[in-house]
């Protein structure tokens, strides 16, 4: 058996982030973390493993006293990439323009 201190307050934030951060914004604002470390924490929080069964848009992180919106986690990840714009709405099929197809229709 080891004498290691397993108190979550003494662990590095990367190993037990819920003990150190209460929101994705807190993770982004921690200057002690590198960008890859921030990405690791936020990506782990976005995992489906932490999805609230009755509400998949929420994440329930063990050790954190409240749920976090998946949209907030994804927005924080986009900010790490330097992209503050929300993603374009999906679900609408986009048709590629083919100039030769239009020309064929006109000649037929």
DSSP file (Angstrom, degrees, kcal/mol; ACC not computed):
  #  RESIDUE AA STRUCTURE BP1 BP2  ACC     N-H-->O    O-->H-N    N-H-->O    O-->H-N    TCO  KAPPA ALPHA  PHI   PSI    X-CA   Y-CA   Z-CA
    1    1 A X              0   0    0      0, 0.0     2,-0.2     0, 0.0     0, 0.0   0.000 360.0 360.0 360.0 148.5    0.0    0.0    0.0
    2    2 A X        -     0   0    0      2,-0.1     0, 0.0     1,-0.1     0, 0.0  -0.665 360.0-139.4-104.1 158.1    1.2    3.5   -0.7
    3    3 A X        +     0   0    0     -2,-0.2    -1,-0.1     2,-0.1     2,-0.0   0.091  52.1 145.2 -98.9  21.3    1.1    6.6    1.4
    4    4 A X        -     0   0    0      1,-0.1     2,-0.7     2,-0.1    -2,-0.1  -0.321  54.3-121.2 -63.4 140.1    0.1    8.9   -1.5
    5    5 A X        -     0   0    0      1,-0.1    -1,-0.1     5,-0.1    -2,-0.1  -0.748  28.1-176.3 -83.8 115.5   -2.2   11.7   -0.6
    6    6 A X        +     0   0    0     -2,-0.7     2,-0.3     5,-0.0    -1,-0.1   0.194  31.6 137.4-101.1  16.6   -5.3   11.2   -2.6
    7    7 A X    >>  -     0   0    0      1,-0.2     3,-2.0     3,-0.1     4,-0.5  -0.495  54.6-138.7 -62.0 122.9   -7.0   14.4   -1.5
    8    8 A X  G >4 S+     0   0    0     -2,-0.3     3,-0.9     1,-0.3    -1,-0.2   0.779  99.7  64.0 -59.4 -28.4   -8.5   15.9   -4.7
    9    9 A X  G 34 S+     0   0    0      1,-0.2    -1,-0.3    11,-0.0     4,-0.1   0.733 103.4  48.1 -68.4 -20.8   -7.5   19.4   -3.7
   10   10 A X  G <4 S+     0   0    0     -3,-2.0    -1,-0.2     2,-0.1    -2,-0.2   0.499  93.5  96.8 -96.2  -5.6   -3.8   18.3   -3.8
   11   11 A X  S << S-     0   0    0     -3,-0.9     2,-0.1    -4,-0.5     5,-0.1  -0.494  87.7 -94.7 -84.0 154.3   -4.0   16.7   -7.3
   12   12 A X    >>  -     0   0    0     -2,-0.2     3,-1.7     1,-0.1     4,-1.2  -0.414  35.4-119.4 -62.6 140.2   -3.1   18.4  -10.5
   13   13 A X  T 34 S+     0   0    0      1,-0.3     7,-0.2     2,-0.2    -1,-0.1   0.773 111.4  63.7 -55.0 -27.5   -6.2   20.0  -12.1
   14   14 A X  T 34 S+     0   0    0      1,-0.2     3,-0.4     2,-0.2    -1,-0.3   0.827 105.3  44.4 -67.1 -30.5   -5.6   17.8  -15.2
   15   15 A X  T <4 S+     0   0    0     -3,-1.7    -1,-0.2     1,-0.2    -2,-0.2   0.741 133.5  15.2 -87.8 -24.4   -6.2   14.6  -13.2
   16   16 A X  S >< S+     0   0    0     -4,-1.2     3,-1.6    -8,-0.1     4,-0.4  -0.450  70.7 164.0-146.0  67.0   -9.3   15.8  -11.2
   17   17 A X  G >> S+     0   0    0     -3,-0.4     4,-2.5     1,-0.3     3,-1.7   0.793  70.2  65.9 -62.5 -30.1  -10.6   18.9  -13.0
   18   18 A X  G 34 S+     0   0    0      1,-0.3    -1,-0.3     2,-0.2    47,-0.2   0.761  97.4  57.0 -64.6 -22.0  -14.0   18.9  -11.3
   19   19 A X  G <4 S+     0   0    0     -3,-1.6    -1,-0.3     1,-0.1    -2,-0.2   0.628 118.4  31.7 -79.2 -13.3  -12.2   19.6   -8.0
   20   20 A X  T <4 S+     0   0    0     -3,-1.7     2,-0.4    -4,-0.4    -2,-0.2   0.671 116.4  47.7-116.4 -24.9  -10.7   22.8   -9.5
   21   21 A X     <  -     0   0    0     -4,-2.5    -1,-0.2    -8,-0.1     3,-0.1  -0.932  44.3-172.4-127.5 144.6  -13.1   24.2  -12.1
   22   22 A X  S    S+     0   0    0     -2,-0.4     2,-0.3     1,-0.2    -1,-0.1   0.472  75.6  15.1-110.7  -5.2  -16.8   24.9  -12.0
   23   23 A X  S  > S-     0   0    0      1,-0.1     4,-1.4    45,-0.1     3,-0.3  -0.985  77.6-104.1-159.1 162.8  -17.3   25.8  -15.7
   24   24 A X  H  > S+     0   0    0     -2,-0.3     4,-2.3     1,-0.2     5,-0.2   0.854 120.1  59.8 -59.3 -33.7  -15.7   25.6  -19.1
   25   25 A X  H  > S+     0   0    0      1,-0.2     4,-2.1     2,-0.2    -1,-0.2   0.881 100.3  54.7 -63.0 -38.6  -14.9   29.3  -18.7
   26   26 A X  H  > S+     0   0    0     -3,-0.3     4,-0.5     2,-0.2    -1,-0.2   0.892 107.9  49.8 -60.9 -39.6  -12.9   28.6  -15.6
   27   27 A X  H >< S+     0   0    0     -4,-1.4     3,-1.1     1,-0.2    -2,-0.2   0.939 110.8  48.8 -64.5 -46.9  -10.8   26.1  -17.6
   28   28 A X  H 3< S+     0   0    0     -4,-2.3    -1,-0.2     1,-0.2    -2,-0.2   0.851 110.5  51.8 -61.6 -34.7  -10.2   28.6  -20.4
   29   29 A X  H 3< S+     0   0    0     -4,-2.1     2,-1.0    -5,-0.2    -1,-0.2   0.504  80.9 105.0 -83.8  -4.3   -9.1   31.3  -17.9
   30   30 A X    X<  -     0   0    0     -3,-1.1     3,-1.2    -4,-0.5     8,-0.1  -0.674  48.9-171.9 -82.2 105.7   -6.6   29.2  -16.1
   31   31 A X  T 3  S+     0   0    0     -2,-1.0    -1,-0.2     1,-0.2    -4,-0.0   0.613  78.5  70.8 -73.5 -11.4   -3.2   30.5  -17.3
   32   32 A X  T 3  S+     0   0    0      2,-0.1     2,-0.3    -3,-0.0    -1,-0.2   0.680  89.1  76.5 -77.2 -16.8   -1.4   27.6  -15.5
   33   33 A X  S <  S-     0   0    0     -3,-1.2     2,-0.1    -6,-0.2     3,-0.0  -0.722  79.0-131.2 -95.6 143.8   -2.8   25.2  -18.1
   34   34 A X     >  -     0   0    0     -2,-0.3     4,-2.3     1,-0.1     5,-0.2  -0.421  31.7-103.7 -80.3 165.9   -1.5   24.8  -21.6
   35   35 A X  H  > S+     0   0    0      1,-0.2     4,-2.4     2,-0.2     5,-0.2   0.917 122.8  51.0 -59.1 -44.4   -3.9   24.8  -24.5
   36   36 A X  H  > S+     0   0    0      1,-0.2     4,-2.1     2,-0.2    -1,-0.2   0.888 109.6  50.9 -61.5 -36.2   -3.6   21.0  -25.0
   37   37 A X  H  > S+     0   0    0      2,-0.2     4,-2.1     1,-0.2    -1,-0.2   0.905 110.1  49.1 -66.5 -40.3   -4.3   20.5  -21.2
   38   38 A X  H  X S+     0   0    0     -4,-2.3     4,-2.7     1,-0.2     5,-0.3   0.911 110.5  51.4 -62.1 -41.8   -7.4   22.7  -21.5
   39   39 A X  H  X S+     0   0    0     -4,-2.4     4,-2.7     1,-0.2     5,-0.2   0.888 107.8  52.6 -63.4 -39.4   -8.5   20.7  -24.6
   40   40 A X  H  X S+     0   0    0     -4,-2.1     4,-2.1     2,-0.2    -1,-0.2   0.936 112.5  44.3 -61.7 -46.9   -8.1   17.4  -22.6
   41   41 A X  H  X S+     0   0    0     -4,-2.1     4,-2.0     2,-0.2    -2,-0.2   0.957 117.0  44.0 -63.6 -51.2  -10.3   18.6  -19.7
   42   42 A X  H  X S+     0   0    0     -4,-2.7     4,-1.8     1,-0.2    -2,-0.2   0.893 113.3  51.2 -64.4 -39.7  -13.0   20.1  -21.9
   43   43 A X  H  X S+     0   0    0     -4,-2.7     4,-0.7    -5,-0.3    -1,-0.2   0.892 108.7  51.5 -64.9 -38.3  -13.0   17.1  -24.3
   44   44 A X  H >< S+     0   0    0     -4,-2.1     3,-0.7    -5,-0.2    -1,-0.2   0.900 109.6  50.2 -65.6 -38.0  -13.4   14.8  -21.4
   45   45 A X  H 3< S+     0   0    0     -4,-2.0    -1,-0.2     1,-0.2    -2,-0.2   0.844 106.7  55.2 -67.0 -32.2  -16.3   16.8  -20.1
   46   46 A X  H 3< S+     0   0    0     -4,-1.8    -1,-0.2    -5,-0.2    -2,-0.2   0.636  83.5 120.3 -75.2 -13.0  -18.0   16.7  -23.5
   47   47 A X  S X< S-     0   0    0     -3,-0.7     3,-1.6    -4,-0.7     4,-0.1  -0.147  72.7-127.9 -54.8 142.6  -17.8   12.9  -23.5
   48   48 A X  G >  S+     0   0    0      1,-0.3     3,-1.6     2,-0.2    -1,-0.2   0.697 103.2  79.8 -63.1 -18.4  -21.1   11.0  -23.8
   49   49 A X  G 3  S+     0   0    0      1,-0.3    -1,-0.3    -5,-0.1    -2,-0.1   0.810  97.4  42.4 -58.9 -29.0  -20.0    9.1  -20.8
   50   50 A X  G <  S+     0   0    0     -3,-1.6    10,-3.2    -6,-0.2    -1,-0.3   0.307  85.9 129.6-101.2   8.1  -21.1   12.1  -18.7
   51   51 A X  E <   -A   59   0A   0     -3,-1.6     2,-0.5     8,-0.2     8,-0.2  -0.364  65.1-118.0 -65.6 139.8  -24.3   12.8  -20.5
   52   52 A X  E >   -A   55   0A   0      6,-2.0     3,-1.2     3,-0.7     6,-0.3  -0.691  22.6-138.1 -77.1 124.5  -27.4   13.1  -18.4
   53   53 A X  T 3  S+     0   0    0     -2,-0.5     3,-0.3     1,-0.3    -1,-0.2   0.866 100.2  41.6 -56.4 -42.4  -29.7   10.2  -19.5
   54   54 A X  T 3  S+     0   0    0      1,-0.3    -1,-0.3     2,-0.1     2,-0.2   0.595 128.2  30.8 -83.4 -10.1  -32.9   12.2  -19.5
   55   55 A X  E X   -A   52   0A   0     -3,-1.2     3,-2.3     3,-0.1    -3,-0.7  -0.646  64.5-174.3-148.9  84.9  -31.3   15.3  -21.1
   56   56 A X  E 3  S+     0   0A   0     -3,-0.3    -3,-0.1     1,-0.3    -1,-0.1   0.620  80.5  70.4 -61.4 -13.4  -28.3   14.5  -23.4
   57   57 A X  E 3  S+     0   0A   0     -6,-0.1    13,-3.2    -5,-0.1    14,-0.5   0.510  93.5  70.9 -80.8  -3.2  -27.5   18.2  -23.9
   58   58 A X  E <   - B   0  69A   0     -3,-2.3    -6,-2.0    -6,-0.3     2,-0.4  -0.834  68.9-150.2-112.6 151.7  -26.3   18.3  -20.3
   59   59 A X  E     -AB  51  68A   0      9,-3.0     9,-2.7    -2,-0.3     2,-0.7  -0.980   0.4-158.1-121.1 133.8  -23.2   16.8  -18.8
   60   60 A X  E     - B   0  67A   0    -10,-3.2     2,-0.5    -2,-0.4     7,-0.1  -0.916  14.8-161.4-112.4 102.9  -23.0   15.6  -15.1
   61   61 A X    >   -     0   0    0     -2,-0.7     3,-2.2     5,-0.5     5,-0.2  -0.732  24.8-112.6 -90.2 125.6  -19.3   15.6  -14.2
   62   62 A X  T 3  S+     0   0    0     -2,-0.5   -44,-0.2     1,-0.3     3,-0.1  -0.320 103.4  22.9 -57.1 133.3  -18.5   13.5  -11.1
   63   63 A X  T 3  S+     0   0    0      1,-0.3     2,-0.5   -45,-0.1    -1,-0.3   0.287  99.7 105.5  92.6  -9.7  -17.3   15.7   -8.2
   64   64 A X    <   -     0   0    0     -3,-2.2    -1,-0.3     1,-0.1   -45,-0.1  -0.888  66.0-143.5-104.8 134.5  -19.1   18.8   -9.6
   65   65 A X  S    S+     0   0    0     -2,-0.5     2,-0.3   -47,-0.2    -1,-0.1   0.417  77.8  38.1 -79.5   2.6  -22.2   19.8   -7.8
   66   66 A X  S    S-     0   0    0     -5,-0.2    -5,-0.5   -44,-0.0     2,-0.2  -0.940  83.2-101.6-146.2 166.3  -24.1   21.0  -10.9
   67   67 A X  E     -B   60   0A   0     -2,-0.3     2,-0.4    -7,-0.1    -7,-0.2  -0.535  28.5-144.4 -88.2 158.8  -24.6   20.0  -14.6
   68   68 A X  E     -B   59   0A   0     -9,-2.7    -9,-3.0    -2,-0.2     2,-0.3  -0.967  19.2-115.7-123.9 139.3  -22.9   21.8  -17.5
   69   69 A X  E >>  -B   58   0A   0     -2,-0.4     4,-1.6   -11,-0.2     3,-0.6  -0.573  14.1-139.9 -74.8 133.7  -24.4   22.4  -20.9
   70   70 A X  H 3> S+     0   0    0    -13,-3.2     4,-2.7    -2,-0.3     5,-0.2   0.871 103.6  61.1 -58.0 -38.0  -22.7   20.6  -23.7
   71   71 A X  H 3> S+     0   0    0    -14,-0.5     4,-2.1     1,-0.2    -1,-0.2   0.865 102.9  50.4 -59.1 -37.0  -23.1   23.7  -25.8
   72   72 A X  H <> S+     0   0    0     -3,-0.6     4,-1.9     2,-0.2    -1,-0.2   0.882 110.8  48.8 -68.8 -38.2  -20.9   25.7  -23.3
   73   73 A X  H  X S+     0   0    0     -4,-1.6     4,-2.1     2,-0.2    -2,-0.2   0.934 112.9  47.0 -65.5 -46.0  -18.2   23.0  -23.4
   74   74 A X  H  X S+     0   0    0     -4,-2.7     4,-2.1     1,-0.2    -2,-0.2   0.865 109.9  53.7 -65.6 -36.1  -18.2   23.0  -27.2
   75   75 A X  H  X S+     0   0    0     -4,-2.1     4,-2.0    -5,-0.2    -1,-0.2   0.895 108.2  50.5 -64.3 -39.1  -18.1   26.8  -27.3
   76   76 A X  H  X S+     0   0    0     -4,-1.9     4,-1.7     2,-0.2    -2,-0.2   0.897 109.1  51.0 -65.2 -39.9  -15.1   26.7  -25.1
   77   77 A X  H  X S+     0   0    0     -4,-2.1     4,-1.2     1,-0.2    -2,-0.2   0.889 108.8  51.6 -64.1 -38.5  -13.4   24.2  -27.3
   78   78 A X  H  <>S+     0   0    0     -4,-2.1     5,-2.8     1,-0.2     3,-0.3   0.887 106.2  54.8 -64.8 -37.9  -14.1   26.4  -30.3
   79   79 A X  H ><5S+     0   0    0     -4,-2.0     3,-1.3     1,-0.2    -1,-0.2   0.868 102.7  56.4 -64.0 -35.3  -12.5   29.4  -28.5
   80   80 A X  H 3<5S+     0   0    0     -4,-1.7    -1,-0.2     1,-0.3    -2,-0.2   0.847 106.8  50.3 -62.1 -32.3   -9.4   27.3  -28.0
   81   81 A X  T 3<5S-     0   0    0     -4,-1.2    -1,-0.3    -3,-0.3    -2,-0.2   0.463 121.6-110.6 -83.4  -1.7   -9.3   26.9  -31.8
   82   82 A X  T < 5S+     0   0    0     -3,-1.3     2,-0.6    -4,-0.3    -3,-0.2   0.697  82.8 122.4  79.9  19.2   -9.7   30.7  -32.2
   83   83 A X      < +     0   0    0     -5,-2.8    -2,-0.2    -6,-0.1    -1,-0.2  -0.884  27.8 167.8-119.3  98.6  -13.2   30.3  -33.6
   84   84 A X        +     0   0    0     -2,-0.6     2,-0.2    -5,-0.1    -1,-0.1   0.596  48.6 102.3 -85.3 -11.2  -15.7   32.3  -31.5
   85   85 A X  S    S-     0   0    0     -7,-0.1     3,-0.1     1,-0.1     2,-0.0  -0.502  77.9-116.6 -75.3 139.2  -18.5   31.9  -34.1
   86   86 A X        -     0   0    0     -2,-0.2    -1,-0.1     1,-0.1     3,-0.1  -0.373  42.2 -91.9 -67.5 154.3  -21.2   29.3  -33.4
   87   87 A X        -     0   0    0      1,-0.1    -1,-0.1    -2,-0.0     3,-0.1  -0.299  46.3 -98.1 -65.9 152.4  -21.3   26.4  -36.0
   88   88 A X        -     0   0    0      1,-0.1    -1,-0.1    -3,-0.1     2,-0.0  -0.398  49.5 -92.7 -66.2 146.9  -23.6   26.8  -38.9
   89   89 A X        -     0   0    0     -3,-0.1     3,-0.2     1,-0.1     2,-0.1  -0.353  49.3-156.7 -61.1 140.3  -26.9   25.0  -38.5
   90   90 A X        +     0   0    0      1,-0.1     3,-0.1    -3,-0.1    -1,-0.1  -0.371  58.4  72.3-106.8-173.3  -26.8   21.6  -39.9
   91   91 A X  S    S+     0   0    0      1,-0.2     2,-0.7    -2,-0.1    -1,-0.1   0.201  70.2 106.6  92.3 -16.3  -29.4   19.1  -41.2
   92   92 A X  S    S-     0   0    0     -3,-0.2    -1,-0.2     1,-0.0     2,-0.1  -0.859  72.3-126.4 -98.6 118.8  -30.1   20.9  -44.4
   93   93 A X        -     0   0    0     -2,-0.7     2,-0.5    -3,-0.1    -3,-0.0  -0.363  20.1-144.7 -64.4 138.7  -28.6   19.2  -47.4
   94   94 A X        -     0   0    0     -2,-0.1     2,-0.5     0, 0.0    -1,-0.1  -0.903   6.1-143.3-106.5 130.9  -26.5   21.4  -49.5
   95   95 A X        -     0   0    0     -2,-0.5     2,-0.3     1,-0.0    -2,-0.0  -0.795  16.3-129.6 -94.2 128.5  -26.5   20.9  -53.3
   96   96 A X        -     0   0    0     -2,-0.5     2,-0.4     1,-0.1    -1,-0.0  -0.563  24.7-118.3 -75.0 138.1  -23.2   21.4  -55.0
   97   97 A X        -     0   0    0     -2,-0.3     2,-0.5     4,-0.0     3,-0.1  -0.646  29.0-173.7 -80.0 129.2  -23.4   23.7  -58.0
   98   98 A X    >>  -     0   0    0     -2,-0.4     4,-1.6     1,-0.1     3,-1.0  -0.897   8.8-167.0-123.2  99.8  -22.5   22.0  -61.2
   99   99 A X  H 3> S+     0   0    0     -2,-0.5     4,-1.9     1,-0.3     5,-0.1   0.846  88.5  56.2 -57.6 -34.3  -22.3   24.5  -64.1
  100  100 A X  H 3> S+     0   0    0      1,-0.2     4,-1.9     2,-0.2    -1,-0.3   0.835 103.3  54.6 -69.0 -29.6  -22.2   21.7  -66.7
  101  101 A X  H <> S+     0   0    0     -3,-1.0     4,-1.9     2,-0.2    -1,-0.2   0.904 108.1  48.6 -68.7 -40.2  -25.4   20.2  -65.3
  102  102 A X  H  X S+     0   0    0     -4,-1.6     4,-1.8     1,-0.2    -2,-0.2   0.897 110.7  51.4 -64.7 -39.0  -27.3   23.5  -65.7
  103  103 A X  H  X S+     0   0    0     -4,-1.9     4,-1.6     1,-0.2    -1,-0.2   0.879 108.1  52.2 -65.9 -36.9  -25.9   23.9  -69.3
  104  104 A X  H  X S+     0   0    0     -4,-1.9     4,-1.0     1,-0.2    -1,-0.2   0.878 107.9  51.8 -66.6 -37.9  -27.1   20.3  -70.1
  105  105 A X  H  < S+     0   0    0     -4,-1.9     3,-0.3     1,-0.2    -1,-0.2   0.892 109.0  50.4 -66.1 -38.0  -30.7   21.1  -68.9
  106  106 A X  H  < S+     0   0    0     -4,-1.8    -1,-0.2     1,-0.2    -2,-0.2   0.857 111.4  47.5 -68.2 -34.8  -30.8   24.3  -71.0
  107  107 A X  H  <        0   0    0     -4,-1.6    -1,-0.2     1,-0.2    -2,-0.2   0.652 360.0 360.0 -82.6 -14.0  -29.8   22.4  -74.2
  108  108 A X     <        0   0    0     -4,-1.0    -1,-0.2    -3,-0.3    -2,-0.2   0.471 360.0 360.0 -82.5 360.0  -32.2   19.5  -73.7
